[in-house]
Amino acid sequence: MSGSKGILEGLNKTSKEFKSTNSLEVKNLESEELKVKRSYTLKPSTVKKLQELKVFVYDDPNITFNEIVDEAICCLYDSKKEK
């Protein structure tokens, strides 16, 4: 049994291969390239709203929180700029 690899070894290998794929390149082929990373602290109620938006409002199951936040900021910006 010392020569056998456990079931988790295969999962770990697959996970590493998946992580090496740059999902941002695949996701943003038609949009502006994501280059800036920021970290923000949110209220738990805001995170809950974000999660509800992702599940109940968007039809695309693959939409990311980054995309939702980006869209929200752009809408707020446009709204404030028009005033």
Buried (B, 14 or more C-beta within 10 A) or exposed (E): EEEEEEEEEEEEEEEEEEEEEEEEEEBBEEEEEEEEEEEEEEEEEEEEBBEEBBEEEEEEEEBEEEBBBBEEEEEEEEEEEEE
